[in-house]
Amino acid sequence: MTKEKKVFVGLSGGVDSSVSAALLIEQEIAVS
């Protein structure tokens, strides 16, 4: 049984938070 990786991200609307979310999604981590 593989446990899904999940993370909650607070986005400020800036480029840095958007890039952080995109990098997490690339790593197949569920971003909420």
mmCIF entry with sequence, helices, sheets and N, C-alpha, C, O atoms, coordinates in Angstrom:
data_MODEL
# 
_entry.id   MODEL 
# 
_entity.id                         1 
_entity.type                       polymer 
_entity.pdbx_number_of_molecules   1 
# 
_entity_poly.entity_id                      1 
_entity_poly.type                           'polypeptide(L)' 
_entity_poly.nstd_linkage                   no 
_entity_poly.nstd_monomer                   no 
_entity_poly.pdbx_seq_one_letter_code       MTKEKKVFVGLSGGVDSSVSAALLIEQEIAVS 
_entity_poly.pdbx_seq_one_letter_code_can   MTKEKKVFVGLSGGVDSSVSAALLIEQEIAVS 
_entity_poly.pdbx_strand_id                 A 
# 
loop_
_entity_poly_seq.entity_id 
_entity_poly_seq.num 
_entity_poly_seq.mon_id 
_entity_poly_seq.hetero 
1 1  MET n 
1 2  THR n 
1 3  LYS n 
1 4  GLU n 
1 5  LYS n 
1 6  LYS n 
1 7  VAL n 
1 8  PHE n 
1 9  VAL n 
1 10 GLY n 
1 11 LEU n 
1 12 SER n 
1 13 GLY n 
1 14 GLY n 
1 15 VAL n 
1 16 ASP n 
1 17 SER n 
1 18 SER n 
1 19 VAL n 
1 20 SER n 
1 21 ALA n 
1 22 ALA n 
1 23 LEU n 
1 24 LEU n 
1 25 ILE n 
1 26 GLU n 
1 27 GLN n 
1 28 GLU n 
1 29 ILE n 
1 30 ALA n 
1 31 VAL n 
1 32 SER n 
# 
_struct_asym.id          A 
_struct_asym.entity_id   1 
# 
_struct_conf.conf_type_id            HELX_P 
_struct_conf.id                      HELX_P1 
_struct_conf.pdbx_PDB_helix_id       AA1 
_struct_conf.beg_label_comp_id       VAL 
_struct_conf.beg_label_asym_id       A 
_struct_conf.beg_label_seq_id        15 
_struct_conf.pdbx_beg_PDB_ins_code   ? 
_struct_conf.end_label_comp_id       GLU 
_struct_conf.end_label_asym_id       A 
_struct_conf.end_label_seq_id        26 
_struct_conf.pdbx_end_PDB_ins_code   ? 
_struct_conf.beg_auth_comp_id        VAL 
_struct_conf.beg_auth_asym_id        A 
_struct_conf.beg_auth_seq_id         15 
_struct_conf.end_auth_comp_id        GLU 
_struct_conf.end_auth_asym_id        A 
_struct_conf.end_auth_seq_id         26 
_struct_conf.pdbx_PDB_helix_class    1 
_struct_conf.details                 ? 
_struct_conf.pdbx_PDB_helix_length   12 
# 
_struct_conf_type.id          HELX_P 
_struct_conf_type.criteria    ? 
_struct_conf_type.reference   ? 
# 
_struct_sheet.id               AA1 
_struct_sheet.type             ? 
_struct_sheet.number_strands   2 
_struct_sheet.details          ? 
# 
_struct_sheet_order.sheet_id     AA1 
_struct_sheet_order.range_id_1   1 
_struct_sheet_order.range_id_2   2 
_struct_sheet_order.offset       ? 
_struct_sheet_order.sense        parallel 
# 
loop_
_struct_sheet_range.sheet_id 
_struct_sheet_range.id 
_struct_sheet_range.beg_label_comp_id 
_struct_sheet_range.beg_label_asym_id 
_struct_sheet_range.beg_label_seq_id 
_struct_sheet_range.pdbx_beg_PDB_ins_code 
_struct_sheet_range.end_label_comp_id 
_struct_sheet_range.end_label_asym_id 
_struct_sheet_range.end_label_seq_id 
_struct_sheet_range.pdbx_end_PDB_ins_code 
_struct_sheet_range.beg_auth_comp_id 
_struct_sheet_range.beg_auth_asym_id 
_struct_sheet_range.beg_auth_seq_id 
_struct_sheet_range.end_auth_comp_id 
_struct_sheet_range.end_auth_asym_id 
_struct_sheet_range.end_auth_seq_id 
AA1 1 LYS A 6  ? VAL A 7  ? LYS A 6  VAL A 7  
AA1 2 ALA A 30 ? VAL A 31 ? ALA A 30 VAL A 31 
# 
loop_
_atom_site.group_PDB 
_atom_site.id 
_atom_site.type_symbol 
_atom_site.label_atom_id 
_atom_site.label_alt_id 
_atom_site.label_comp_id 
_atom_site.label_asym_id 
_atom_site.label_entity_id 
_atom_site.label_seq_id 
_atom_site.pdbx_PDB_ins_code 
_atom_site.Cartn_x 
_atom_site.Cartn_y 
_atom_site.Cartn_z 
_atom_site.occupancy 
_atom_site.B_iso_or_equiv 
_atom_site.pdbx_formal_charge 
_atom_site.auth_seq_id 
_atom_site.auth_comp_id 
_atom_site.auth_asym_id 
_atom_site.auth_atom_id 
_atom_site.pdbx_PDB_model_num 
ATOM 1   N N  . MET A 1 1  ? 0.840  -1.184 0.000   1.00 0.00 ? 1  MET A N  1 
ATOM 2   C CA . MET A 1 1  ? 0.000  0.000  0.000   1.00 0.00 ? 1  MET A CA 1 
ATOM 3   C C  . MET A 1 1  ? 0.883  1.244  0.000   1.00 0.00 ? 1  MET A C  1 
ATOM 4   O O  . MET A 1 1  ? 1.691  1.441  0.907   1.00 0.00 ? 1  MET A O  1 
ATOM 5   N N  . THR A 1 2  ? 0.725  2.067  -1.008  1.00 0.00 ? 2  THR A N  1 
ATOM 6   C CA . THR A 1 2  ? 1.497  3.294  -1.116  1.00 0.00 ? 2  THR A CA 1 
ATOM 7   C C  . THR A 1 2  ? 0.659  4.461  -0.629  1.00 0.00 ? 2  THR A C  1 
ATOM 8   O O  . THR A 1 2  ? -0.475 4.654  -1.068  1.00 0.00 ? 2  THR A O  1 
ATOM 9   N N  . LYS A 1 3  ? 1.220  5.227  0.271   1.00 0.00 ? 3  LYS A N  1 
ATOM 10  C CA . LYS A 1 3  ? 0.504  6.384  0.807   1.00 0.00 ? 3  LYS A CA 1 
ATOM 11  C C  . LYS A 1 3  ? 0.747  7.583  -0.097  1.00 0.00 ? 3  LYS A C  1 
ATOM 12  O O  . LYS A 1 3  ? 1.888  7.888  -0.443  1.00 0.00 ? 3  LYS A O  1 
ATOM 13  N N  . GLU A 1 4  ? -0.330 8.262  -0.478  1.00 0.00 ? 4  GLU A N  1 
ATOM 14  C CA . GLU A 1 4  ? -0.219 9.435  -1.341  1.00 0.00 ? 4  GLU A CA 1 
ATOM 15  C C  . GLU A 1 4  ? 0.364  10.599 -0.552  1.00 0.00 ? 4  GLU A C  1 
ATOM 16  O O  . GLU A 1 4  ? -0.026 10.844 0.589   1.00 0.00 ? 4  GLU A O  1 
ATOM 17  N N  . LYS A 1 5  ? 1.300  11.315 -1.169  1.00 0.00 ? 5  LYS A N  1 
ATOM 18  C CA . LYS A 1 5  ? 1.894  12.488 -0.529  1.00 0.00 ? 5  LYS A CA 1 
ATOM 19  C C  . LYS A 1 5  ? 1.011  13.690 -0.812  1.00 0.00 ? 5  LYS A C  1 
ATOM 20  O O  . LYS A 1 5  ? 0.631  13.944 -1.955  1.00 0.00 ? 5  LYS A O  1 
ATOM 21  N N  . LYS A 1 6  ? 0.689  14.429 0.245   1.00 0.00 ? 6  LYS A N  1 
ATOM 22  C CA . LYS A 1 6  ? -0.168 15.599 0.108   1.00 0.00 ? 6  LYS A CA 1 
ATOM 23  C C  . LYS A 1 6  ? 0.458  16.774 0.834   1.00 0.00 ? 6  LYS A C  1 
ATOM 24  O O  . LYS A 1 6  ? 1.159  16.600 1.832   1.00 0.00 ? 6  LYS A O  1 
ATOM 25  N N  . VAL A 1 7  ? 0.201  17.971 0.327   1.00 0.00 ? 7  VAL A N  1 
ATOM 26  C CA . VAL A 1 7  ? 0.688  19.180 0.986   1.00 0.00 ? 7  VAL A CA 1 
ATOM 27  C C  . VAL A 1 7  ? -0.319 20.302 0.753   1.00 0.00 ? 7  VAL A C  1 
ATOM 28  O O  . VAL A 1 7  ? -0.945 20.382 -0.304  1.00 0.00 ? 7  VAL A O  1 
ATOM 29  N N  . PHE A 1 8  ? -0.465 21.163 1.754   1.00 0.00 ? 8  PHE A N  1 
ATOM 30  C CA . PHE A 1 8  ? -1.321 22.338 1.637   1.00 0.00 ? 8  PHE A CA 1 
ATOM 31  C C  . PHE A 1 8  ? -0.409 23.532 1.416   1.00 0.00 ? 8  PHE A C  1 
ATOM 32  O O  . PHE A 1 8  ? 0.533  23.746 2.179   1.00 0.00 ? 8  PHE A O  1 
ATOM 33  N N  . VAL A 1 9  ? -0.685 24.320 0.364   1.00 0.00 ? 9  VAL A N  1 
ATOM 34  C CA . VAL A 1 9  ? 0.164  25.455 0.017   1.00 0.00 ? 9  VAL A CA 1 
ATOM 35  C C  . VAL A 1 9  ? -0.670 26.727 0.034   1.00 0.00 ? 9  VAL A C  1 
ATOM 36  O O  . VAL A 1 9  ? -1.737 26.787 -0.576  1.00 0.00 ? 9  VAL A O  1 
ATOM 37  N N  . GLY A 1 10 ? -0.180 27.740 0.733   1.00 0.00 ? 10 GLY A N  1 
ATOM 38  C CA . GLY A 1 10 ? -0.822 29.056 0.715   1.00 0.00 ? 10 GLY A CA 1 
ATOM 39  C C  . GLY A 1 10 ? -0.157 29.904 -0.356  1.00 0.00 ? 10 GLY A C  1 
ATOM 40  O O  . GLY A 1 10 ? 1.036  30.193 -0.268  1.00 0.00 ? 10 GLY A O  1 
ATOM 41  N N  . LEU A 1 11 ? -0.913 30.302 -1.361  1.00 0.00 ? 11 LEU A N  1 
ATOM 42  C CA . LEU A 1 11 ? -0.350 31.080 -2.464  1.00 0.00 ? 11 LEU A CA 1 
ATOM 43  C C  . LEU A 1 11 ? -0.584 32.570 -2.244  1.00 0.00 ? 11 LEU A C  1 
ATOM 44  O O  . LEU A 1 11 ? -1.698 32.996 -1.935  1.00 0.00 ? 11 LEU A O  1 
ATOM 45  N N  . SER A 1 12 ? 0.478  33.356 -2.406  1.00 0.00 ? 12 SER A N  1 
ATOM 46  C CA . SER A 1 12 ? 0.373  34.805 -2.253  1.00 0.00 ? 12 SER A CA 1 
ATOM 47  C C  . SER A 1 12 ? 0.083  35.486 -3.587  1.00 0.00 ? 12 SER A C  1 
ATOM 48  O O  . SER A 1 12 ? -0.193 36.685 -3.633  1.00 0.00 ? 12 SER A O  1 
ATOM 49  N N  . GLY A 1 13 ? 0.145  34.721 -4.660  1.00 0.00 ? 13 GLY A N  1 
ATOM 50  C CA . GLY A 1 13 ? -0.062 35.294 -5.985  1.00 0.00 ? 13 GLY A CA 1 
ATOM 51  C C  . GLY A 1 13 ? 1.238  35.690 -6.663  1.00 0.00 ? 13 GLY A C  1 
ATOM 52  O O  . GLY A 1 13 ? 1.240  36.130 -7.813  1.00 0.00 ? 13 GLY A O  1 
ATOM 53  N N  . GLY A 1 14 ? 2.345  35.533 -5.947  1.00 0.00 ? 14 GLY A N  1 
ATOM 54  C CA . GLY A 1 14 ? 3.648  35.866 -6.512  1.00 0.00 ? 14 GLY A CA 1 
ATOM 55  C C  . GLY A 1 14 ? 4.216  34.719 -7.330  1.00 0.00 ? 14 GLY A C  1 
ATOM 56  O O  . GLY A 1 14 ? 3.708  33.599 -7.308  1.00 0.00 ? 14 GLY A O  1 
ATOM 57  N N  . VAL A 1 15 ? 5.278  35.029 -8.048  1.00 0.00 ? 15 VAL A N  1 
ATOM 58  C CA . VAL A 1 15 ? 5.919  34.037 -8.912  1.00 0.00 ? 15 VAL A CA 1 
ATOM 59  C C  . VAL A 1 15 ? 6.527  32.913 -8.080  1.00 0.00 ? 15 VAL A C  1 
ATOM 60  O O  . VAL A 1 15 ? 6.453  31.747 -8.467  1.00 0.00 ? 15 VAL A O  1 
ATOM 61  N N  . ASP A 1 16 ? 7.128  33.253 -6.941  1.00 0.00 ? 16 ASP A N  1 
ATOM 62  C CA . ASP A 1 16 ? 7.802  32.231 -6.130  1.00 0.00 ? 16 ASP A CA 1 
ATOM 63  C C  . ASP A 1 16 ? 6.846  31.162 -5.621  1.00 0.00 ? 16 ASP A C  1 
ATOM 64  O O  . ASP A 1 16 ? 7.182  29.978 -5.635  1.00 0.00 ? 16 ASP A O  1 
ATOM 65  N N  . SER A 1 17 ? 5.661  31.559 -5.174  1.00 0.00 ? 17 SER A N  1 
ATOM 66  C CA . SER A 1 17 ? 4.708  30.561 -4.679  1.00 0.00 ? 17 SER A CA 1 
ATOM 67  C C  . SER A 1 17 ? 4.145  29.724 -5.819  1.00 0.00 ? 17 SER A C  1 
ATOM 68  O O  . SER A 1 17 ? 3.879  28.536 -5.642  1.00 0.00 ? 17 SER A O  1 
ATOM 69  N N  . SER A 1 18 ? 3.964  30.333 -6.984  1.00 0.00 ? 18 SER A N  1 
ATOM 70  C CA . SER A 1 18 ? 3.476  29.586 -8.145  1.00 0.00 ? 18 SER A CA 1 
ATOM 71  C C  . SER A 1 18 ? 4.503  28.553 -8.595  1.00 0.00 ? 18 SER A C  1 
ATOM 72  O O  . SER A 1 18 ? 4.145  27.424 -8.932  1.00 0.00 ? 18 SER A O  1 
ATOM 73  N N  . VAL A 1 19 ? 5.763  28.931 -8.601  1.00 0.00 ? 19 VAL A N  1 
ATOM 74  C CA . VAL A 1 19 ? 6.840  28.013 -8.987  1.00 0.00 ? 19 VAL A CA 1 
ATOM 75  C C  . VAL A 1 19 ? 6.949  26.884 -7.964  1.00 0.00 ? 19 VAL A C  1 
ATOM 76  O O  . VAL A 1 19 ? 7.146  25.727 -8.337  1.00 0.00 ? 19 VAL A O  1 
ATOM 77  N N  . SER A 1 20 ? 6.823  27.208 -6.690  1.00 0.00 ? 20 SER A N  1 
ATOM 78  C CA . SER A 1 20 ? 6.873  26.179 -5.642  1.00 0.00 ? 20 SER A CA 1 
ATOM 79  C C  . SER A 1 20 ? 5.776  25.149 -5.844  1.00 0.00 ? 20 SER A C  1 
ATOM 80  O O  . SER A 1 20 ? 6.026  23.948 -5.747  1.00 0.00 ? 20 SER A O  1 
ATOM 81  N N  . ALA A 1 21 ? 4.564  25.608 -6.124  1.00 0.00 ? 21 ALA A N  1 
ATOM 82  C CA . ALA A 1 21 ? 3.444  24.693 -6.356  1.00 0.00 ? 21 ALA A CA 1 
ATOM 83  C C  . ALA A 1 21 ? 3.703  23.836 -7.591  1.00 0.00 ? 21 ALA A C  1 
ATOM 84  O O  . ALA A 1 21 ? 3.433  22.635 -7.576  1.00 0.00 ? 21 ALA A O  1 
ATOM 85  N N  . ALA A 1 22 ? 4.220  24.436 -8.654  1.00 0.00 ? 22 ALA A N  1 
ATOM 86  C CA . ALA A 1 22 ? 4.501  23.693 -9.884  1.00 0.00 ? 22 ALA A CA 1 
ATOM 87  C C  . ALA A 1 22 ? 5.557  22.613 -9.645  1.00 0.00 ? 22 ALA A C  1 
ATOM 88  O O  . ALA A 1 22 ? 5.440  21.506 -10.170 1.00 0.00 ? 22 ALA A O  1 
ATOM 89  N N  . LEU A 1 23 ? 6.586  22.929 -8.857  1.00 0.00 ? 23 LEU A N  1 
ATOM 90  C CA . LEU A 1 23 ? 7.630  21.945 -8.560  1.00 0.00 ? 23 LEU A CA 1 
ATOM 91  C C  . LEU A 1 23 ? 7.076  20.777 -7.749  1.00 0.00 ? 23 LEU A C  1 
ATOM 92  O O  . LEU A 1 23 ? 7.453  19.629 -7.979  1.00 0.00 ? 23 LEU A O  1 
ATOM 93  N N  . LEU A 1 24 ? 6.188  21.063 -6.806  1.00 0.00 ? 24 LEU A N  1 
ATOM 94  C CA . LEU A 1 24 ? 5.571  19.989 -6.025  1.00 0.00 ? 24 LEU A CA 1 
ATOM 95  C C  . LEU A 1 24 ? 4.717  19.095 -6.913  1.00 0.00 ? 24 LEU A C  1 
ATOM 96  O O  . LEU A 1 24 ? 4.740  17.873 -6.767  1.00 0.00 ? 24 LEU A O  1 
ATOM 97  N N  . ILE A 1 25 ? 3.969  19.692 -7.829  1.00 0.00 ? 25 ILE A N  1 
ATOM 98  C CA . ILE A 1 25 ? 3.123  18.919 -8.742  1.00 0.00 ? 25 ILE A CA 1 
ATOM 99  C C  . ILE A 1 25 ? 3.988  18.034 -9.641  1.00 0.00 ? 25 ILE A C  1 
ATOM 100 O O  . ILE A 1 25 ? 3.621  16.893 -9.925  1.00 0.00 ? 25 ILE A O  1 
ATOM 101 N N  . GLU A 1 26 ? 5.132  18.553 -10.089 1.00 0.00 ? 26 GLU A N  1 
ATOM 102 C CA . GLU A 1 26 ? 6.060  17.749 -10.900 1.00 0.00 ? 26 GLU A CA 1 
ATOM 103 C C  . GLU A 1 26 ? 6.547  16.522 -10.133 1.00 0.00 ? 26 GLU A C  1 
ATOM 104 O O  . GLU A 1 26 ? 6.803  15.477 -10.732 1.00 0.00 ? 26 GLU A O  1 
ATOM 105 N N  . GLN A 1 27 ? 6.676  16.641 -8.821  1.00 0.00 ? 27 GLN A N  1 
ATOM 106 C CA . GLN A 1 27 ? 7.127  15.535 -7.973  1.00 0.00 ? 27 GLN A CA 1 
ATOM 107 C C  . GLN A 1 27 ? 5.983  14.579 -7.640  1.00 0.00 ? 27 GLN A C  1 
ATOM 108 O O  . GLN A 1 27 ? 6.149  13.664 -6.833  1.00 0.00 ? 27 GLN A O  1 
ATOM 109 N N  . GLU A 1 28 ? 4.822  14.794 -8.261  1.00 0.00 ? 28 GLU A N  1 
ATOM 110 C CA . GLU A 1 28 ? 3.618  13.976 -8.064  1.00 0.00 ? 28 GLU A CA 1 
ATOM 111 C C  . GLU A 1 28 ? 3.119  14.034 -6.625  1.00 0.00 ? 28 GLU A C  1 
ATOM 112 O O  . GLU A 1 28 ? 2.685  13.030 -6.060  1.00 0.00 ? 28 GLU A O  1 
ATOM 113 N N  . ILE A 1 29 ? 3.191  15.235 -6.043  1.00 0.00 ? 29 ILE A N  1 
ATOM 114 C CA . ILE A 1 29 ? 2.663  15.485 -4.707  1.00 0.00 ? 29 ILE A CA 1 
ATOM 115 C C  . ILE A 1 29 ? 1.356  16.246 -4.881  1.00 0.00 ? 29 ILE A C  1 
ATOM 116 O O  . ILE A 1 29 ? 1.306  17.244 -5.600  1.00 0.00 ? 29 ILE A O  1 
ATOM 117 N N  . ALA A 1 30 ? 0.294  15.776 -4.223  1.00 0.00 ? 30 ALA A N  1 
ATOM 118 C CA . ALA A 1 30 ? -1.020 16.410 -4.336  1.00 0.00 ? 30 ALA A CA 1 
ATOM 119 C C  . ALA A 1 30 ? -0.981 17.759 -3.626  1.00 0.00 ? 30 ALA A C  1 
ATOM 120 O O  . ALA A 1 30 ? -0.735 17.823 -2.421  1.00 0.00 ? 30 ALA A O  1 
ATOM 121 N N  . VAL A 1 31 ? -1.222 18.826 -4.364  1.00 0.00 ? 31 VAL A N  1 
ATOM 122 C CA . VAL A 1 31 ? -1.197 20.185 -3.825  1.00 0.00 ? 31 VAL A CA 1 
ATOM 123 C C  . VAL A 1 31 ? -2.619 20.680 -3.661  1.00 0.00 ? 31 VAL A C  1 
ATOM 124 O O  . VAL A 1 31 ? -3.420 20.621 -4.595  1.00 0.00 ? 31 VAL A O  1 
ATOM 125 N N  . SER A 1 32 ? -2.933 21.173 -2.455  1.00 0.00 ? 32 SER A N  1 
ATOM 126 C CA . SER A 1 32 ? -4.268 21.710 -2.170  1.00 0.00 ? 32 SER A CA 1 
ATOM 127 C C  . SER A 1 32 ? -4.175 23.196 -1.929  1.00 0.00 ? 32 SER A C  1 
ATOM 128 O O  . SER A 1 32 ? -5.190 23.844 -1.671  1.00 0.00 ? 32 SER A O  1 
# 
